[in-house]
Amino acid sequence: MEKVWRELFVIVRERHNDFIMIQQHDHAYLSGTLYTKLKTEWLPSNKWKEELYIAIRHHDCGWKLFDEQPFWNDEQHKPHDFNDFPTGVKLVLYEHGINEVEKMSPFAALLCSKHYVSFLYRRTDPNVKIFVHNELKRQQRIQQELNINEHVTNQYYEILKLFDDLSLYLCLNEPGTPKEKEHPFFQHGIQIPELFEGGKVHLHWNNQNEVKLDRVLFEDDVITVNVPQKIVNKGDIAKRGLKKAYFQAEEQVVAISMKQVK
């Protein structure tokens, strides 16, 4: 099984001779594309429909300027992963991303803020506690300004999380991976939002080009999405360094079909 990390700047899958690298911003774009293909009856009909799309589409926009700057971990001989990159830098990027989203939509920023706080609220690091405190204040302020309560906010956040998870399933797993070798995040299914009848959807790779779902989420029986990625050769990294090898690697677009089993 190839090693997998969700990177600070890129999502990385490790093969024997290569790293498959997917930009966080492209992963978020894929999340937004999947949302647009949702069953019509589940698309919000109220004023939050477009705001929700902004949240899903831009939830990782804080990484955009850094996606092109992957960092190499000399000690572990791999690109720096999410866990070993300095927390302080991550917090700055989180806050920057939420601020950028708030310029487009306060409601979208509210959902993105909840998304990042969900990663961190149990951490005891002083800087993390300050970040969480400030974001909870931001959430309270936006809810008051929009006259929206916590329950409704959570309902829409669950939708963002669904499409984040569906996109990550396609990005973190090598196409064609057997179920028992999938990333552990997804082996027991992905949570369906309360507004979409709840429960879980289970996905598995039918082959290298097709994923099957055991729940109907999308308007069409089969949808096809594109996943941009770069294949960065380890030998090129050794010769040129990660940054040059990454820049010089050609971008590929992988088409993946998602088929619903009714």
ROBA-985968 format. One record per residue (C-alpha): residue number from 0; residue in one letter; z negated, x negated, y negated. Coordinates in Angstrom, 1 decimal. Layout:
BEGIN
VEXVO     k   r        w        u        v
VEXVO   NUM   A        Z        X        Y
...
END
This chain:
BEGIN
VEXVO     k   r        w        u        v
VEXVO     0   M      0.0      0.0      0.0
VEXVO     1   E      0.9     -1.4     -3.4
VEXVO     2   K     -1.9     -1.9     -5.9
VEXVO     3   V     -2.0      0.5     -8.8
VEXVO     4   W     -3.7      0.3    -12.2
VEXVO     5   R     -3.6      2.7    -15.1
VEXVO     6   E     -3.3      0.1    -17.8
VEXVO     7   L     -4.5      0.1    -21.4
VEXVO     8   F     -0.9     -0.4    -22.6
VEXVO     9   V      1.2      0.4    -19.6
VEXVO    10   I      0.8      2.0    -16.2
VEXVO    11   V      1.4     -0.7    -13.6
VEXVO    12   R      2.2     -0.6     -9.9
VEXVO    13   E      2.2     -3.9     -8.0
VEXVO    14   R      4.8     -4.6     -5.4
VEXVO    15   H      5.1     -7.8     -3.4
VEXVO    16   N      7.5     -9.5     -5.8
VEXVO    17   D      7.3     -7.3     -8.9
VEXVO    18   F      5.3     -5.2    -11.2
VEXVO    19   I      6.6     -1.7    -12.0
VEXVO    20   M      5.6     -1.0    -15.6
VEXVO    21   I      5.6      2.4    -17.3
VEXVO    22   Q      4.6      2.9    -21.0
VEXVO    23   Q      1.7      5.2    -21.7
VEXVO    24   H      3.8      6.9    -24.3
VEXVO    25   D      6.6      7.6    -21.8
VEXVO    26   H      4.0      9.0    -19.4
VEXVO    27   A      2.8     11.4    -22.2
VEXVO    28   Y      6.4     12.4    -23.0
VEXVO    29   L      6.8     13.2    -19.3
VEXVO    30   S      3.7     15.4    -19.5
VEXVO    31   G      5.2     17.3    -22.4
VEXVO    32   T      8.5     17.8    -20.5
VEXVO    33   L      6.7     19.2    -17.6
VEXVO    34   Y      4.8     21.6    -19.9
VEXVO    35   T      8.2     23.0    -21.2
VEXVO    36   K      9.1     23.9    -17.7
VEXVO    37   L      6.0     26.0    -17.0
VEXVO    38   K      6.3     29.5    -15.7
VEXVO    39   T      7.2     31.7    -18.7
VEXVO    40   E      4.4     34.1    -18.0
VEXVO    41   W      1.9     31.2    -18.3
VEXVO    42   L      3.2     29.8    -21.6
VEXVO    43   P      0.8     30.8    -24.4
VEXVO    44   S      2.2     33.6    -26.5
VEXVO    45   N     -0.2     33.0    -29.4
VEXVO    46   K     -0.1     30.6    -32.3
VEXVO    47   W     -1.4     27.7    -30.1
VEXVO    48   K      1.8     27.4    -28.0
VEXVO    49   E      3.4     24.7    -30.1
VEXVO    50   E      0.0     23.1    -30.9
VEXVO    51   L     -0.7     22.7    -27.2
VEXVO    52   Y      2.7     21.0    -26.7
VEXVO    53   I      1.9     18.5    -29.5
VEXVO    54   A     -1.4     17.7    -27.8
VEXVO    55   I      0.2     17.2    -24.4
VEXVO    56   R      3.3     15.3    -25.7
VEXVO    57   H      1.3     13.0    -28.0
VEXVO    58   H     -2.0     12.6    -26.2
VEXVO    59   D     -1.4      8.8    -25.7
VEXVO    60   C      0.3      8.1    -29.0
VEXVO    61   G     -2.5      5.6    -29.9
VEXVO    62   W     -1.0      3.2    -27.4
VEXVO    63   K      2.5      3.4    -28.8
VEXVO    64   L      2.5      0.2    -30.9
VEXVO    65   F      0.8     -1.7    -28.0
VEXVO    66   D      3.0     -0.6    -25.1
VEXVO    67   E      5.3     -3.5    -25.9
VEXVO    68   Q      2.5     -6.0    -25.8
VEXVO    69   P      1.2     -6.3    -22.2
VEXVO    70   F     -1.5     -8.9    -21.7
VEXVO    71   W     -1.9    -11.2    -18.7
VEXVO    72   N     -5.2    -11.7    -17.0
VEXVO    73   D     -5.3    -15.4    -16.0
VEXVO    74   E     -8.3    -14.9    -13.8
VEXVO    75   Q     -7.0    -12.1    -11.7
VEXVO    76   H     -3.3    -13.0    -11.9
VEXVO    77   K     -2.1     -9.6    -13.0
VEXVO    78   P     -1.6     -7.7    -16.3
VEXVO    79   H     -4.9     -6.7    -17.9
VEXVO    80   D     -6.1     -3.4    -16.6
VEXVO    81   F     -8.0     -0.6    -18.2
VEXVO    82   N    -11.3     -1.7    -16.9
VEXVO    83   D    -11.3     -5.3    -18.0
VEXVO    84   F     -9.9     -4.9    -21.5
VEXVO    85   P    -12.5     -5.0    -24.3
VEXVO    86   T    -14.0     -1.6    -24.8
VEXVO    87   G    -14.1     -2.1    -28.6
VEXVO    88   V    -10.3     -2.4    -28.8
VEXVO    89   K     -9.8      0.7    -26.6
VEXVO    90   L    -12.1      2.7    -28.9
VEXVO    91   V    -10.1      1.7    -32.0
VEXVO    92   L     -6.9      2.8    -30.3
VEXVO    93   Y     -8.4      6.1    -29.1
VEXVO    94   E     -9.6      6.9    -32.6
VEXVO    95   H     -6.2      5.9    -34.1
VEXVO    96   G     -4.3      8.1    -31.7
VEXVO    97   I     -6.5     11.1    -32.4
VEXVO    98   N     -6.2     10.5    -36.2
VEXVO    99   E     -2.4     10.4    -35.9
VEXVO   100   V     -2.3     13.6    -33.8
VEXVO   101   E     -4.6     15.4    -36.4
VEXVO   102   K     -2.0     14.7    -39.1
VEXVO   103   M      0.4     16.8    -37.0
VEXVO   104   S     -2.0     19.5    -35.7
VEXVO   105   P     -5.8     19.7    -36.0
VEXVO   106   F     -5.9     21.9    -32.8
VEXVO   107   A     -3.9     19.3    -30.9
VEXVO   108   A     -6.3     16.6    -32.2
VEXVO   109   L     -9.2     18.7    -31.0
VEXVO   110   L     -7.8     18.7    -27.4
VEXVO   111   C     -7.0     15.0    -27.5
VEXVO   112   S    -10.5     14.3    -28.7
VEXVO   113   K    -12.0     16.2    -25.8
VEXVO   114   H     -9.7     14.3    -23.5
VEXVO   115   Y    -11.0     10.9    -24.5
VEXVO   116   V    -14.6     12.0    -24.7
VEXVO   117   S    -14.3     13.2    -21.1
VEXVO   118   F    -13.7      9.5    -20.1
VEXVO   119   L    -16.7      8.2    -22.0
VEXVO   120   Y    -19.5     10.7    -22.5
VEXVO   121   R    -21.7      9.2    -19.7
VEXVO   122   R    -21.3      5.6    -20.9
VEXVO   123   T    -24.4      4.0    -22.5
VEXVO   124   D    -22.6      1.2    -24.5
VEXVO   125   P    -23.7      1.5    -28.2
VEXVO   126   N    -20.1      1.5    -29.5
VEXVO   127   V    -19.1      4.1    -27.0
VEXVO   128   K    -22.0      6.3    -28.0
VEXVO   129   I    -21.0      6.1    -31.6
VEXVO   130   F    -17.4      7.0    -30.8
VEXVO   131   V    -18.5     10.0    -28.7
VEXVO   132   H    -20.9     11.1    -31.4
VEXVO   133   N    -18.2     10.9    -34.1
VEXVO   134   E    -15.7     12.7    -31.9
VEXVO   135   L    -18.1     15.5    -31.1
VEXVO   136   K    -18.6     15.9    -34.8
VEXVO   137   R    -14.8     16.0    -35.3
VEXVO   138   Q    -14.5     18.7    -32.6
VEXVO   139   Q    -17.2     20.8    -34.2
VEXVO   140   R    -15.5     20.5    -37.6
VEXVO   141   I    -12.1     21.5    -36.3
VEXVO   142   Q    -13.5     24.4    -34.3
VEXVO   143   Q    -15.2     25.7    -37.4
VEXVO   144   E    -12.1     25.3    -39.5
VEXVO   145   L     -9.9     27.1    -37.0
VEXVO   146   N    -12.5     29.6    -36.0
VEXVO   147   I    -12.1     28.8    -32.3
VEXVO   148   N    -15.0     28.6    -29.9
VEXVO   149   E    -15.8     26.1    -27.2
VEXVO   150   H    -14.7     28.3    -24.3
VEXVO   151   V    -11.2     28.8    -25.7
VEXVO   152   T    -11.0     25.0    -26.5
VEXVO   153   N    -11.9     24.2    -22.9
VEXVO   154   Q     -9.3     26.6    -21.5
VEXVO   155   Y     -6.6     24.9    -23.4
VEXVO   156   Y     -7.9     21.4    -22.6
VEXVO   157   E     -7.6     22.2    -18.9
VEXVO   158   I     -3.9     22.8    -19.5
VEXVO   159   L     -3.5     19.4    -21.2
VEXVO   160   K     -5.3     17.8    -18.3
VEXVO   161   L     -3.1     19.5    -15.7
VEXVO   162   F      0.1     18.1    -17.2
VEXVO   163   D     -1.5     14.7    -17.7
VEXVO   164   D     -2.4     14.7    -14.0
VEXVO   165   L      1.0     15.9    -12.9
VEXVO   166   S      2.7     13.1    -14.9
VEXVO   167   L      0.3     10.5    -13.6
VEXVO   168   Y      1.0     11.6    -10.1
VEXVO   169   L      4.6     10.7    -10.6
VEXVO   170   C      3.8      7.4    -12.4
VEXVO   171   L      0.9      6.0    -10.4
VEXVO   172   N      2.4      6.6     -6.9
VEXVO   173   E      5.3      4.7     -5.5
VEXVO   174   P      8.0      7.2     -4.7
VEXVO   175   G      7.9      8.2     -1.0
VEXVO   176   T      4.2      7.2     -0.6
VEXVO   177   P      2.6      9.0      2.4
VEXVO   178   K     -0.2     11.3      1.5
VEXVO   179   E     -2.9      9.2      3.0
VEXVO   180   K     -1.8      6.2      0.9
VEXVO   181   E     -1.5      8.0     -2.4
VEXVO   182   H     -3.7      7.1     -5.4
VEXVO   183   P     -7.2      8.5     -4.6
VEXVO   184   F     -7.1     10.6     -7.8
VEXVO   185   F     -4.6     13.0     -6.1
VEXVO   186   Q     -5.3     13.0     -2.4
VEXVO   187   H     -7.4     16.2     -2.7
VEXVO   188   G     -5.1     18.0     -5.1
VEXVO   189   I     -4.9     18.6     -8.8
VEXVO   190   Q     -7.1     21.2    -10.6
VEXVO   191   I     -5.3     24.3    -11.9
VEXVO   192   P     -6.5     25.7    -15.2
VEXVO   193   E     -8.6     28.9    -15.3
VEXVO   194   L     -5.8     30.5    -17.4
VEXVO   195   F     -3.4     29.8    -14.5
VEXVO   196   E     -5.5     31.5    -11.8
VEXVO   197   G     -7.5     28.4    -10.9
VEXVO   198   G     -7.7     26.6     -7.6
VEXVO   199   K     -5.7     23.4     -6.8
VEXVO   200   V     -2.1     22.4     -6.4
VEXVO   201   H     -1.4     19.8     -3.7
VEXVO   202   L      1.6     17.5     -4.0
VEXVO   203   H      3.3     15.2     -1.6
VEXVO   204   W      6.3     13.0     -1.5
VEXVO   205   N      9.0     14.5      0.7
VEXVO   206   N     11.2     11.4      0.2
VEXVO   207   Q     11.7      8.8     -2.5
VEXVO   208   N     13.4     11.3     -4.8
VEXVO   209   E     11.5     14.6     -4.2
VEXVO   210   V      7.9     15.8     -4.6
VEXVO   211   K      6.8     19.1     -3.0
VEXVO   212   L      4.1     21.4     -4.6
VEXVO   213   D      2.3     24.1     -2.6
VEXVO   214   R      1.8     26.3     -5.7
VEXVO   215   V      4.3     27.8     -8.1
VEXVO   216   L      3.8     26.3    -11.6
VEXVO   217   F      7.3     26.1    -13.0
VEXVO   218   E      9.9     28.7    -14.0
VEXVO   219   D     12.6     27.2    -11.7
VEXVO   220   D     12.1     26.6     -8.0
VEXVO   221   V     13.3     23.0     -8.4
VEXVO   222   I     13.0     20.9    -11.6
VEXVO   223   T     14.1     17.3    -12.2
VEXVO   224   V     12.4     14.9    -14.5
VEXVO   225   N     13.1     11.3    -15.6
VEXVO   226   V     10.6      8.5    -15.4
VEXVO   227   P     11.5      5.4    -17.5
VEXVO   228   Q     10.2      2.1    -16.1
VEXVO   229   K     10.7     -1.6    -16.0
VEXVO   230   I     10.7     -3.8    -12.9
VEXVO   231   V      9.2     -7.1    -14.0
VEXVO   232   N      9.7     -9.9    -11.5
VEXVO   233   K      6.6    -12.1    -10.8
VEXVO   234   G      8.8    -15.2    -10.7
VEXVO   235   D     10.1    -14.4    -14.2
VEXVO   236   I      6.5    -14.0    -15.4
VEXVO   237   A      5.6    -17.4    -14.0
VEXVO   238   K      8.6    -19.0    -15.8
VEXVO   239   R      8.6    -17.2    -19.1
VEXVO   240   G      5.3    -15.5    -19.4
VEXVO   241   L      4.5    -11.8    -19.2
VEXVO   242   K      5.7    -10.8    -22.7
VEXVO   243   K      9.1    -12.4    -22.4
VEXVO   244   A      9.6    -11.3    -18.8
VEXVO   245   Y      8.7     -7.7    -19.8
VEXVO   246   F     11.0     -7.7    -22.9
VEXVO   247   Q     13.9     -9.1    -20.9
VEXVO   248   A     13.6     -6.7    -17.9
VEXVO   249   E     16.0     -3.9    -18.0
VEXVO   250   E     14.7     -0.4    -18.3
VEXVO   251   Q     15.5      1.9    -15.4
VEXVO   252   V     15.3      5.7    -15.4
VEXVO   253   V     14.1      7.2    -12.1
VEXVO   254   A     15.1     10.9    -11.5
VEXVO   255   I     12.5     12.8     -9.5
VEXVO   256   S     12.9     16.4     -8.3
VEXVO   257   M      9.8     18.6     -7.9
VEXVO   258   K     10.3     21.4     -5.4
VEXVO   259   Q      7.9     24.4     -5.2
VEXVO   260   V      7.1     25.9     -1.9
VEXVO   261   K      6.6     29.7     -2.2
END
